[in-house]
């Protein structure tokens, strides 16, 4: 069962004008759809932001409670299918919830969670993220909230890929197995510090060559005299 929930209301007015009016009042227009379901909805913007900040909210089933519903069930199990945001302000413009059939596999994007970063950093390395979400196919109730990858034992230049993930029974990973999820790298500042001593040691050689050249020229002048 879903352990996340949100209340939405059925929306009677549609179109750009109605959507702008909703946003000005702190509400977000959206839709709830699936087999036998197609419902324009609206949801409180702050409640939606809290939901999206919850761990695994983009992969978990969510209990969507439809207030004021007359026809159909007042509650559905749904996935957050799409969130549209303003590219400048980051404001949510529209949200789509998909209510899948519970007995058929669905596709979902599961986030990647990095573990062991503290141990990696203790050894002077940092994790560099690659792909942040994994595409999977399974029953709606079997979607994992995240895939954990532990970087504690990685050496500089080593990576973890999709192929390194443990795959639960009944779940199929659709992302390319060779896709890099995270790599261990030397921080740029550390790499620059390691390169500086070599440059400093090489610097005195030039004045020394100049001095020897000047001494040789002075010896030649003495011979000519």
C-alpha positions as CSV (number, residue, x, y, z in Angstrom):
1,X,0.0,0.0,0.0
2,X,1.1,3.6,-0.5
3,X,2.7,5.3,2.5
4,X,2.5,8.8,0.9
5,X,-0.7,10.6,0.2
6,X,-2.0,13.9,-1.1
7,X,-5.5,15.5,-1.3
8,X,-6.6,16.9,-4.7
9,X,-9.9,18.4,-5.9
10,X,-11.6,17.8,-9.2
11,X,-11.2,20.8,-11.5
12,X,-14.2,22.0,-13.5
13,X,-12.5,24.9,-15.4
14,X,-9.8,24.2,-17.9
15,X,-7.7,26.3,-20.3
16,X,-4.7,28.7,-19.8
17,X,-6.7,31.4,-18.2
18,X,-8.2,29.2,-15.6
19,X,-4.7,27.6,-14.9
20,X,-3.1,31.0,-14.4
21,X,-5.9,32.0,-12.0
22,X,-5.4,28.7,-10.0
23,X,-1.6,29.4,-9.7
24,X,-2.2,32.9,-8.4
25,X,-4.3,31.4,-5.6
26,X,-1.5,28.9,-4.7
27,X,-3.1,25.9,-6.4
28,X,-1.5,23.8,-9.2
29,X,-3.6,22.4,-12.1
30,X,-3.1,18.8,-13.1
31,X,-4.6,15.6,-14.2
32,X,-5.2,12.1,-12.8
33,X,-5.5,9.5,-15.5
34,X,-5.2,5.8,-16.1
35,X,-7.3,2.9,-17.4
36,X,-10.9,4.1,-17.0
37,X,-9.8,7.3,-15.3
38,X,-9.4,10.8,-16.8
39,X,-9.9,13.6,-14.3
40,X,-8.7,17.2,-14.4
41,X,-7.6,18.1,-10.8
42,X,-6.1,20.9,-8.8
43,X,-3.8,20.6,-5.7
44,X,-2.3,22.9,-3.1
45,X,1.1,24.0,-4.3
46,X,2.8,23.8,-0.9
47,X,1.4,20.3,-0.2
48,X,2.6,19.2,-3.6
49,X,6.2,20.6,-3.0
50,X,6.3,18.7,0.3
51,X,5.2,15.5,-1.4
52,X,7.9,15.9,-4.1
53,X,10.6,16.4,-1.5
54,X,9.7,13.1,0.2
55,X,12.1,10.3,-0.3
56,X,11.2,8.2,-3.3
57,X,8.2,10.2,-4.2
58,X,8.9,9.9,-7.9
59,X,8.9,6.1,-7.7
60,X,6.5,5.2,-4.9
61,X,2.7,4.7,-5.2
62,X,0.9,7.7,-3.7
63,X,-2.6,7.6,-2.2
64,X,-4.4,10.4,-4.1
65,X,-7.6,11.4,-2.3
66,X,-10.0,13.1,-4.6
67,X,-12.2,15.6,-2.7
68,X,-15.6,16.3,-4.1
69,X,-15.5,13.3,-6.4
70,X,-19.0,12.3,-7.5
71,X,-18.4,9.5,-10.0
72,X,-15.8,6.8,-9.3
73,X,-13.6,6.0,-6.3
74,X,-12.7,8.9,-4.1
75,X,-9.2,7.4,-3.6
76,X,-6.6,6.0,-6.1
77,X,-3.1,4.6,-6.0
78,X,-1.1,6.7,-8.4
79,X,2.5,7.6,-9.5
80,X,3.8,11.1,-10.2
81,X,4.2,10.8,-13.9
82,X,5.2,14.4,-14.9
83,X,5.9,17.7,-13.2
84,X,6.2,20.8,-15.3
85,X,8.1,23.8,-13.8
86,X,8.8,27.3,-14.9
87,X,12.4,27.3,-16.2
88,X,13.2,30.6,-14.4
89,X,11.3,30.6,-11.1
90,X,11.0,26.8,-10.6
91,X,7.3,27.2,-9.8
92,X,5.2,24.1,-10.5
93,X,3.0,24.7,-13.5
94,X,1.3,21.4,-13.9
95,X,1.4,17.9,-12.5
96,X,0.2,14.5,-13.9
97,X,-0.7,11.5,-11.7
98,X,-1.0,8.1,-13.3
99,X,-3.2,5.5,-11.7
100,X,-1.9,2.2,-13.1
101,X,-3.6,-1.2,-13.1
102,X,-2.2,-3.1,-10.1
103,X,-1.9,-6.4,-11.9
104,X,0.2,-5.3,-14.9
105,X,3.9,-4.1,-15.0
106,X,4.5,-0.4,-15.4
107,X,7.6,1.6,-16.2
108,X,9.0,4.0,-13.6
109,X,12.1,6.1,-12.9
110,X,13.9,5.1,-9.7
111,X,16.4,7.6,-8.2
112,X,20.0,6.6,-7.3
113,X,21.1,7.1,-3.7
114,X,24.9,7.3,-3.0
115,X,26.1,5.8,0.3
116,X,29.6,5.7,1.8
117,X,30.6,9.2,0.6
118,X,32.1,10.1,4.0
119,X,34.6,7.2,3.8
120,X,35.5,8.1,0.3
121,X,36.1,11.7,1.2
122,X,38.2,10.6,4.2
123,X,40.6,9.0,1.7
124,X,40.8,12.3,-0.3
125,X,38.4,11.4,-3.0
126,X,34.9,12.6,-3.9
127,X,31.9,11.0,-5.7
128,X,31.1,12.3,-9.2
129,X,27.5,11.5,-10.1
130,X,26.6,10.0,-13.5
131,X,23.0,8.8,-14.2
132,X,20.7,9.8,-11.4
133,X,17.7,7.7,-12.3
134,X,17.2,4.2,-13.4
135,X,14.3,3.1,-15.7
136,X,12.6,-0.1,-14.5
137,X,9.6,-2.2,-15.3
138,X,7.7,-4.2,-12.7
139,X,4.3,-4.3,-10.9
140,X,3.4,-1.0,-9.3
141,X,3.7,-2.5,-5.8
142,X,7.2,-3.7,-6.5
143,X,8.8,-0.3,-7.5
144,X,11.8,0.3,-5.2
145,X,11.9,3.8,-3.6
146,X,15.6,4.1,-4.7
147,X,18.7,2.1,-5.7
148,X,21.6,2.5,-3.2
149,X,25.2,2.4,-4.5
150,X,28.0,2.3,-1.9
151,X,31.2,4.2,-3.0
152,X,33.2,3.6,0.2
153,X,35.6,1.1,-1.3
154,X,36.2,2.8,-4.7
155,X,39.7,3.9,-5.7
156,X,40.4,7.0,-7.8
157,X,39.1,6.4,-11.4
158,X,36.8,3.5,-10.5
159,X,33.1,3.6,-11.2
160,X,29.9,1.8,-10.4
161,X,27.5,1.1,-13.3
162,X,24.0,-0.2,-13.7
163,X,25.4,-3.7,-14.0
164,X,26.6,-3.5,-10.4
165,X,23.1,-3.0,-9.0
166,X,21.3,-5.9,-7.3
167,X,18.1,-6.6,-9.1
168,X,15.1,-7.7,-7.0
169,X,13.0,-10.6,-8.2
170,X,10.2,-9.5,-10.5
171,X,11.9,-6.3,-11.6
172,X,13.5,-5.6,-15.0
173,X,16.0,-2.8,-15.4
174,X,15.7,-1.0,-18.8
175,X,18.6,1.4,-18.5
176,X,21.8,0.3,-20.4
177,X,23.9,-1.9,-18.0
178,X,27.1,0.0,-18.9
179,X,25.7,3.3,-17.8
180,X,27.9,4.9,-15.1
181,X,26.1,5.8,-11.9
182,X,29.0,7.3,-9.8
183,X,32.8,7.5,-10.1
184,X,35.5,8.2,-7.5
185,X,37.7,11.2,-8.5
186,X,40.4,13.3,-7.0
187,X,39.1,16.8,-6.1
188,X,40.3,19.5,-8.6
189,X,42.0,21.5,-5.8
190,X,43.9,18.5,-4.6
191,X,45.1,17.6,-8.1
192,X,46.3,21.2,-8.6
193,X,48.2,21.1,-5.3
194,X,49.9,17.9,-6.3
195,X,51.0,19.4,-9.6
196,X,52.4,22.6,-8.1
197,X,55.6,21.1,-6.4
198,X,56.8,19.8,-9.7
199,X,56.5,23.2,-11.3
200,X,58.3,24.8,-8.4
201,X,61.2,22.4,-8.5
202,X,61.7,22.9,-12.2
203,X,61.7,26.7,-11.9
204,X,65.3,27.2,-10.5
205,X,66.8,25.4,-13.4
206,X,66.4,28.4,-15.7
207,X,68.4,31.0,-13.6
208,X,71.1,28.3,-13.2
209,X,71.4,27.9,-17.0
210,X,71.6,31.7,-17.4
211,X,74.4,31.9,-14.8
212,X,76.5,29.2,-16.5
213,X,76.0,30.9,-19.8
214,X,77.1,34.3,-18.4
215,X,80.2,32.7,-16.8
216,X,81.2,31.1,-20.1
217,X,80.8,34.4,-21.9
218,X,83.0,36.1,-19.3
219,X,85.7,33.4,-19.8
220,X,85.7,34.0,-23.5
221,X,86.1,37.7,-23.0
222,X,89.1,37.1,-20.7
223,X,90.8,34.9,-23.4
224,X,90.2,37.6,-26.1
225,X,91.9,40.2,-23.9
